[in-house]
Amino acid sequence: MSGTLSVSIVTSLPPVPVRTDDAHKGECGRVLIVAGSRGMSGAACLAAKAALRGGAGLVTAAVPMGIVPIVAIYEPSYLTLPLPEDRHGRMSAGALIPLNKVLQSQTAFAIGPGLGQSAGILDLITELYTSSPVPLVVDADGLNTLAKRPYLLTRSAGDAPRILTPHLGEFARLTGLDVAAIAKDRQHYSVEFARKHGVILLLKGKGTIITDGRRVAINATGNRGLATGGTGDVLTGLIASLLGQGISPFDAAQLGAHIHGVAGDLAAKEFSEFGLIASDLLHYIGRAWCEFQT
């Protein structure tokens, strides 16, 4: 089945974002992270700090108002945007108005980590996915919304870029296919999905696949220690950061996966694969960037 779709195999890494000597923070990417709910504040913290470590000049964590103190104290370097919430501490549909207002000044955003699921969140993600002109990374509960409303998936030429970052289980829900079937030919199904829907797909796992339906890159970094809660949130923030700094969606996904994996490899050398936790990656993203220094 692998040979039925013709693609170009990408083996070289893309160039890193350009930053001039006299750059200021407003020129280095403005990234919004829409994440978190009561009991899931950590997802927002990890994604927002990863966006900073990815090089974005300004990062805002948009979270339900009830968890703003938790998110704000985790890292003083990002901004916070308190959003209306329901009685369960999840964003309500009323969050759309302030989000649309702040998105006017953003260069990229991410949505999904730790949001939870509700009718309000379904409507919120539906509107942002279909209507926002800002490049977007979708993960976790953002993907769950797309799985429930698959008619949202298809993008037209000229629409703002969408990067989807599922693991196998989430991808199975998006496609309606069996996990075991996908696992037998991950590249074929990834390419087919990206081509059909006009998105960038990053299918997580050993040998993460990145494709836009025409090109495929296989990530070679990372280790089994990344199989722990929160590492996907870090990846989401990192890719959104790169996207916000102006590199192409495919390149942002490929470079983000590479740096994320290198950070995991560096962390595992100190903490072991079994002892590695997601927040360790935040300390090593900066060191991962050192391989690009000239």
N, C-alpha and C positions, 0 to 999 in steps of 0.2 A: 504493500500500500504506500510505502514511503516515496516511491518513484512517481506517483500519479500526479503530483503537483510540482511544477518546476519553480525552483527558487534559487537565489544566489546565496552562497554560504559566506558569511562575514567572519573573518578570523582575526582581524586587527581591531584594536580599541579605537574609539573615536577620540578626537582631541578634547582636552578639558576646556571648560568655559574660559573665555578671554576676560582678563581683568587688568585694566591699565594701571599704571603707577599712581595716577591721580584720581582713581575711581572713588566714589562715595557710596554709602550703603544703599541709597535709593537706586543706584545703577546696577546693583549686584543681585537683583531678583527680589521681588516681593511675593512671599508665599503664604498662603492661608491653609491651615490644617483644620478641617472640620471633623471633629472626633470627640469621643468620650461620652460617658453617661455615669450615673451613680453606680459605683462599684467597678467602673472601668476607666477611671481617670488616668491610669497608667498608660493606656494606649495613646491618649492624646499627648502625654508628657514625652513618651518615647519618640513618637512621630515628629513632634515639633522640635525637639532638641536635635534629632537626626537631620532635619532640614537646615538647622543652623550649622551643624558640622559638615553638611554638604556644601556650604559656602554661600547660602542665600544671605543677602544683606539685611533683610527684614523678614521676620517670621511672626505670624499671628496664630495663636491657638484659639479657635472658635469653639467654645464648649458650653454645655448647659450651665446656667448661672450658679447652680448649687455646688459645682465642683471647681469653680474658678479659684478659690483660695488654695486648693490642693495643687492645681496645675501651675498657678503662678509661683508658688514657693519652690517648686521643683527646679526651675531654671529662670533666673532673672533676666536672661538675655533675649527672650521672646516676649511679645505682647500677648495679651489675652482679650478676647471678645466674648462677653457674657451673652448667652442666648436664652430666649424663653424656653421653659421646660414643662413637661407634664408632671403629674403627681408621682410618677415612677422615676423621675430624675433623668428622663430622656428628652432630647430636643423635641419641641413641638413644631407644628407646621408654621407657627408664627415666626419661627427663626428665619424664614425665607426673606422677609423684608430687610432686616439688618445684614444678612449675608449678601444679598444682591447689591446693597449699598457699598459694602466694603470691597466686594469683588471688582468694582469699577477701577480700583487702583492696584489690583494684583496682577502679577505676570503668570502665576500658576496656582492651582490649589489641589488639595487631596481631600477625599471624603471616604469615610467608612470605618476606620479603626475604633472599636469600642462603642459604636453608636447604639447598639441594640436594635430591636425591631418593634415597630408599631405602625399604625395607620398613618400617623403624622410623619414619621420618618420616611415611609414609602412615598408619600406625596412630596416631601421635601427633596429627596434624592431624585425622584422622577423629574421634577422641575429643573433642578440644577444640571442634571445630566443632559437633558434635551435642549435646554435654552441658554445656558451660560456660554458666552463667547471666549471664556478663559480656558486655556489648556488644563486638563484634569487627569489626576491619577485616582483610580477607583479600587478599593480593597475591602475585604471583610464584609461588613454589613451593607456597604454600597453594592458589592457583588450579589449579596442575597436579594437586594431589591431588583436588580436586573434579572436574576433567575426567576423571580416571581412575575416580572413584567417583561418577558423576552422581546416584546414588540419594540421596546426602547432601544435595543442594541444597535440596530443598523444605522450607520452614519453615511452621510452623503459627501461627495467631494466638496471641499471648501468649508465643511463644518470644523469647529474647533477640535483639536486633537484630544483623544481619549486613550489613556493607558490603563489596561486592566491587569491586575496582578494576582490571579487565583492560584491556590494550591490545587492538587488533583481533585479533592472532594468538591471544592467550589466550582472547578471547571466542569465536573460531571453535572452539577446542578445547572450550570449555564447552558450546557449542550443537550442535556437529557440523556447522555450516554452513560454507560457503566464505567466505573473507575478502572476496573480490570481491562476493559477494552481500550480505554485511552492509554493506559500504561504500556500497552503493547506497541503503540505507535504514536508517542507523544508529539513528535514533530509534525506528522501528517495532520493530526487533528488541530494542532495549534495554528498551522499555516492556513488550513481550511477555514477556521473560525475567524482569524484576523482578516483574511481576504473577503470573506462573506460580509462581515460587519463593518469594515473600514476602520478598524481599531489597531492599536499596538497591543499585542498580548505577551505577557511575561508569565510563563507557566513555571511556578516554583517547584523545586525538588532537586535531586542530584542531577547536575547538568541542566540547570535552569535554561529554558528556551525563551528566546526573545524574537518575535517576528512581527512584521507588518503585512504578511501575506505575500511579499515579494522577496524579502531577505530573511535570513535566519542566522542568529548568533547563539552559540552554546556557551554558557558561562562555565569556566573551569575552576573558579575559586570557591572557597567555602568547605565546610566539613559537617559531619553528623551532629556536632555540638549545636548547630543552628536550629535543630529540631526541638525548640523550646519556646514557650509562649512569649510573644512580644517582638520576636525578631522580624516578623513580617511588618509590624508597625514601623520599625526602624527603616526597613527597605522602602516603605511607602513614602516616608518623609524625605529620605535621601533622593529618591527619583523625582519627587515634586520639586526639591531644591534645584536639581540640575535642569529640570524643565523650565523652572522659573528664571534661570540664568541665561536662557535663550538658546540652548542647544536643541537639536531636533528631538522629537519624541522617541524615535527609535534609538538614537544615541544616548538619550537620558536614561532609558530603561537598561540598555546594555552596560553603560558605564556605572550606573547605580548598582546593578547586580554584581559587577566586578569588585567595586570598592567595598560593598557590603560583605562579600565573601572574603576579601583580603583582611578586613577588620576581624571577621570571625576566625580566620586562620591565626592572626596575631594574638587574639585573645585566648585561643585554645593553647597556644604555646605557654602562656602564663598560668591559666586556670584549668587546663585540660578540656577536652571535648565534653566530658560529663559535667564539669563544674561551670561551664560557660552559661551565662544568663544574658538576656537581651540588653540590659543596661551596660554590660561590659563593652558592647560594640560601640557605644557612644564615645568611649575613651579611645578607641582604636581607629575610628574613621579618620581622625586627623593624621595618625601615623600611616594609614593606608594611602593617603594623599601624597606622602613623601616619595613614593615610587615614581611620581610624575614630575618631580623637581628636576630641573636641568642645571 
